Amino acid sequence: MLLGFIILYLVASIAIGMYAATRVRNVDDYYAAGRQLPIWIVTAMVFATWFGAETVLGIPATFLEEGLGGLASDPFGASLCLVLFGLFFARKLYRLNLLTIADYYRARYDRRVELVTGIAIALSYLGWVSAQITALGLVFNVLSDGVITQAQGILIGAAIVLMYTIYGGMWSVALTTFFQMIVIVVGLAYIAGLIAGQAGGVAPALEHAAANAKFDLLPELSTVAWFAFLSGLLTMGFGSIPQQDVFQRANSSKNENVAVWGTVLGGVAYFLFAAVPIYMAYSAHFIDPALVARWIGVDAQKILPELIKGDFPLAAQVIFYGALLAVIMSTASGTLLAPSVTIAENVLKPWLTRHAPMDGPRLLKLTRWVVAGFATLVTLYSLWSLEQATTIHQMVENAYKVTLVIAFVPLAAGLYWRRANTAGAYAAMLLGAAVWLGLEATAPEGLYGLEPQFAGFLAACGGMLAGSLAAGPRPSPQD
């Protein structure tokens, strides 16, 4: 019966997505919903896209094992990214009227910088989208009592998300994520209330967590510990900024003020509401301690879904799993579309139009084929990660290393430093990638607490400074 209700929810989501597809008339509609979206939809899209599988399953599992100290990257770094993007990047990029964020690198620097950053941005999504598809597989496995394996669930989940994303593009993402945000907020708030009733309120969980040092966020006073903390915080805090999904939501806004404040409000809402699933999972200590003992050293991601399935009535299970599916699907659809658009527009289109231009209908068809191809790649990566026992939180954390070392510095410098130029961008990308990959190969744990991707970021900053000063200035496109 529970699985039947969930199937009805999936059908409803697909129906909304397919209805949205009727509004797609051209590439602008598919990429940016015609730049017509009001602040309440933009805020909902930002919140629902970032409130993903890692927020409900991965973050609570990490908190149970490591406390707040393990959450520097997400939700702290993720929320920081959205607020910074809204305040310092959204307005400048919106005024340029671009289709993708990689278009900026071509306008500010050249085609080679566009190509490298476009590929880097697209590759960074493998981990994030795969985390959502892996979580769908986990949900189907739990709901079916193991009849559907997690690998089979991954295949089913990927097919469902692909079905409505491939046709409706940004319009499907906008309408389905708005619907899914309502399900997320109402559903999880209701379940949190039920859990509080069984756990004796919120206070016991807070007191237990405090007594076990789970609220210790800042590291000890040592250089190594602080480098490690800042590496985790800034990998997502900076590395997520040059991302197509963040740019798309701002760029779909009806004006630049909506682009700014829709992103900021979405980031704040994400940070505040991320505490709800953390509380829900931690309360298992009081409701079913045997469940925590069974899963904490094996797969802590299963504690919350198993708690709901084993200790709550059917109605609560339907609401929770409906909200969980809303969480996963809202993120999966948006993060599947974003890299596909970047690959089609910034990698394939320039190569395919060397001898003849490509009209709108052909570009739209190409993008849909890329969506299907990227979904296939994501599915294969999800199945491989399942074999490697990579956690959902780790998959998301790893996603932004490549954009931190390759794409962030050229973007920030290009927007805020007049002397930034193509030579500086080349040097930043080359040095950033070389230092990062070199340390990943020789010292993956980092040097003196300085993780490989953070060392690569610092090298990229140095490369931009040295390369730009050596070659001379070039005016930015917004000037």
MONORWO-V68240 format. One record per residue. N is the residue number from 1. SS is DSSP state (h for helix, s for strand, l for the rest). PSI is psi as a letter, one per 30 degrees, with the letter a starting at -180 (none if undefined). Layout:
BEGIN
((N & SS & PSI) (N & SS & PSI))
END
This chain:
BEGIN
((1 & l & e) (2 & h & e) (3 & h & e) (4 & h & e) (5 & h & e) (6 & h & e) (7 & h & e) (8 & h & e) (9 & h & e) (10 & h & e) (11 & h & e) (12 & h & e) (13 & h & e) (14 & h & e) (15 & h & e) (16 & h & e) (17 & h & e) (18 & h & e) (19 & h & e) (20 & h & e) (21 & h & f) (22 & l & f) (23 & l & f) (24 & l & j) (25 & l & f) (26 & l & a) (27 & h & e) (28 & h & e) (29 & h & e) (30 & h & e) (31 & h & e) (32 & h & g) (33 & h & h) (34 & h & g) (35 & h & h) (36 & l & g) (37 & s & k) (38 & l & l) (39 & h & e) (40 & h & e) (41 & h & e) (42 & h & e) (43 & h & e) (44 & h & e) (45 & h & e) (46 & h & e) (47 & h & e) (48 & h & e) (49 & h & e) (50 & h & f) (51 & l & i) (52 & l & a) (53 & h & e) (54 & h & f) (55 & h & e) (56 & h & e) (57 & h & e) (58 & h & e) (59 & h & e) (60 & h & e) (61 & h & e) (62 & h & e) (63 & h & e) (64 & h & e) (65 & h & e) (66 & h & f) (67 & l & a) (68 & h & f) (69 & h & f) (70 & h & f) (71 & h & g) (72 & h & e) (73 & h & e) (74 & h & k) (75 & h & f) (76 & h & e) (77 & h & e) (78 & h & e) (79 & h & e) (80 & h & e) (81 & h & e) (82 & h & e) (83 & h & e) (84 & h & e) (85 & h & e) (86 & h & e) (87 & h & e) (88 & h & f) (89 & h & e) (90 & h & e) (91 & h & e) (92 & h & e) (93 & h & e) (94 & h & e) (95 & h & f) (96 & l & f) (97 & l & h) (98 & l & l) (99 & l & e) (100 & l & l) (101 & l & f) (102 & h & f) (103 & h & e) (104 & h & e) (105 & h & e) (106 & h & e) (107 & h & e) (108 & h & e) (109 & l & c) (110 & l & a) (111 & h & e) (112 & h & e) (113 & h & e) (114 & h & e) (115 & h & e) (116 & h & e) (117 & h & e) (118 & h & e) (119 & h & e) (120 & h & e) (121 & h & e) (122 & h & e) (123 & h & e) (124 & h & f) (125 & h & f) (126 & h & e) (127 & h & e) (128 & h & e) (129 & h & e) (130 & h & e) (131 & h & e) (132 & h & e) (133 & h & e) (134 & h & e) (135 & h & e) (136 & h & e) (137 & h & e) (138 & h & e) (139 & h & e) (140 & h & e) (141 & h & e) (142 & h & e) (143 & h & e) (144 & l & g) (145 & l & h) (146 & l & f) (147 & l & e) (148 & l & j) (149 & l & l) (150 & h & e) (151 & h & e) (152 & h & e) (153 & h & e) (154 & h & e) (155 & h & e) (156 & h & e) (157 & h & e) (158 & h & e) (159 & h & e) (160 & h & e) (161 & h & e) (162 & h & e) (163 & h & e) (164 & h & f) (165 & h & e) (166 & h & f) (167 & h & e) (168 & h & f) (169 & h & b) (170 & h & f) (171 & h & e) (172 & h & e) (173 & h & e) (174 & h & e) (175 & h & e) (176 & h & e) (177 & h & e) (178 & h & e) (179 & h & e) (180 & h & e) (181 & h & e) (182 & h & e) (183 & h & e) (184 & h & e) (185 & h & e) (186 & h & e) (187 & h & e) (188 & h & e) (189 & h & e) (190 & h & e) (191 & h & e) (192 & h & e) (193 & h & e) (194 & h & e) (195 & h & e) (196 & h & e) (197 & h & e) (198 & h & f) (199 & h & f) (200 & l & g) (201 & l & a) (202 & l & e) (203 & h & e) (204 & h & e) (205 & h & e) (206 & h & e) (207 & h & e) (208 & h & e) (209 & h & e) (210 & h & e) (211 & h & f) (212 & l & g) (213 & l & h) (214 & l & f) (215 & l & g) (216 & l & j) (217 & l & e) (218 & l & k) (219 & l & l) (220 & l & l) (221 & l & i) (222 & l & l) (223 & h & e) (224 & h & e) (225 & h & e) (226 & h & e) (227 & h & e) (228 & h & e) (229 & h & e) (230 & h & e) (231 & h & e) (232 & h & e) (233 & h & e) (234 & h & f) (235 & h & e) (236 & h & e) (237 & h & e) (238 & h & e) (239 & h & f) (240 & l & f) (241 & l & e) (242 & l & h) (243 & l & k) (244 & h & e) (245 & h & e) (246 & h & e) (247 & h & e) (248 & h & e) (249 & h & e) (250 & h & e) (251 & h & f) (252 & l & f) (253 & s & l) (254 & l & f) (255 & l & l) (256 & h & f) (257 & h & e) (258 & h & e) (259 & h & e) (260 & h & e) (261 & h & f) (262 & h & e) (263 & h & e) (264 & h & e) (265 & h & e) (266 & h & e) (267 & h & e) (268 & h & e) (269 & h & e) (270 & h & e) (271 & h & e) (272 & h & e) (273 & h & f) (274 & h & f) (275 & h & f) (276 & h & e) (277 & h & f) (278 & h & e) (279 & h & e) (280 & h & e) (281 & h & e) (282 & h & f) (283 & l & f) (284 & h & f) (285 & h & e) (286 & h & f) (287 & h & e) (288 & l & i) (289 & h & f) (290 & h & e) (291 & h & e) (292 & h & e) (293 & h & e) (294 & h & e) (295 & h & f) (296 & l & e) (297 & l & g) (298 & l & d) (299 & l & i) (300 & l & f) (301 & l & f) (302 & h & f) (303 & h & e) (304 & h & e) (305 & h & e) (306 & h & e) (307 & h & e) (308 & h & e) (309 & h & e) (310 & h & f) (311 & h & g) (312 & l & l) (313 & l & l) (314 & h & e) (315 & h & e) (316 & h & e) (317 & h & e) (318 & h & e) (319 & h & e) (320 & h & e) (321 & h & f) (322 & h & e) (323 & h & e) (324 & h & e) (325 & h & e) (326 & h & e) (327 & h & e) (328 & h & e) (329 & h & e) (330 & h & e) (331 & h & e) (332 & h & e) (333 & h & e) (334 & h & e) (335 & h & f) (336 & h & e) (337 & h & e) (338 & h & e) (339 & h & e) (340 & h & e) (341 & h & e) (342 & h & e) (343 & h & e) (344 & h & e) (345 & h & e) (346 & h & f) (347 & h & e) (348 & h & e) (349 & h & e) (350 & h & e) (351 & h & e) (352 & h & f) (353 & l & g) (354 & l & e) (355 & l & f) (356 & l & k) (357 & l & l) (358 & l & k) (359 & l & l) (360 & h & e) (361 & h & e) (362 & h & e) (363 & h & e) (364 & h & e) (365 & h & e) (366 & h & e) (367 & h & e) (368 & h & e) (369 & h & e) (370 & h & e) (371 & h & e) (372 & h & e) (373 & h & e) (374 & h & e) (375 & h & e) (376 & h & e) (377 & h & e) (378 & h & e) (379 & h & e) (380 & h & e) (381 & h & e) (382 & h & e) (383 & h & e) (384 & h & e) (385 & h & e) (386 & h & e) (387 & h & e) (388 & h & f) (389 & l & h) (390 & l & k) (391 & l & l) (392 & h & e) (393 & h & e) (394 & h & e) (395 & h & e) (396 & h & e) (397 & h & e) (398 & h & f) (399 & h & e) (400 & l & g) (401 & h & e) (402 & h & e) (403 & h & f) (404 & h & e) (405 & h & f) (406 & h & e) (407 & l & f) (408 & h & e) (409 & h & e) (410 & h & e) (411 & h & e) (412 & h & e) (413 & h & e) (414 & h & e) (415 & h & f) (416 & h & f) (417 & l & j) (418 & l & f) (419 & l & f) (420 & l & k) (421 & l & a) (422 & h & e) (423 & h & e) (424 & h & e) (425 & h & e) (426 & h & e) (427 & h & e) (428 & h & e) (429 & h & e) (430 & h & e) (431 & h & e) (432 & h & e) (433 & h & e) (434 & h & e) (435 & h & e) (436 & h & e) (437 & h & e) (438 & h & e) (439 & h & e) (440 & h & e) (441 & h & e) (442 & h & f) (443 & l & i) (444 & l & f) (445 & l & f) (446 & l & l) (447 & s & j) (448 & l & h) (449 & l & f) (450 & s & j) (451 & l & l) (452 & h & e) (453 & h & e) (454 & h & e) (455 & h & e) (456 & h & e) (457 & h & e) (458 & h & e) (459 & h & e) (460 & h & e) (461 & h & e) (462 & h & e) (463 & h & e) (464 & h & e) (465 & h & e) (466 & h & e) (467 & h & e) (468 & h & e) (469 & h & e) (470 & h & e) (471 & h & f) (472 & l & l) (473 & l & l) (474 & l & k) (475 & l & k) (476 & l & l) (477 & l & e) (478 & l & f) (479 & l & none))
END
